[in-house]
């Protein structure tokens, strides 16, 4: 068989795999946007609270609340960006 020619079965299987990849990209993009928006919102909210001198979380020390909020904000934002790549 010459190079570049495939049987019809190989072409059909490649087409199915390509369709499956396209179908999975929609939910992945949605999850990426959701994670990125949540992470960015958490970082902005944390920054506003810290700048105003308000506690970031109720019942937790300011340093612990700020540290955890920043950590999770960066984590969610990074995960969202990774999903969008």
QUIRAKA-V253276 format. One record per run of one state. SS is the DSSP state (H for helix, E for strand, C for the rest). FROM is the first residue (numbers start at 1). TO is the last residue. If there is no record, write none. Layout:
ss=SS from=FROM to=TO
ss=SS from=FROM to=TO
//
This chain:
ss=C from=1 to=7
ss=H from=8 to=52
ss=C from=53 to=61
ss=H from=62 to=84
ss=C from=85 to=85
//
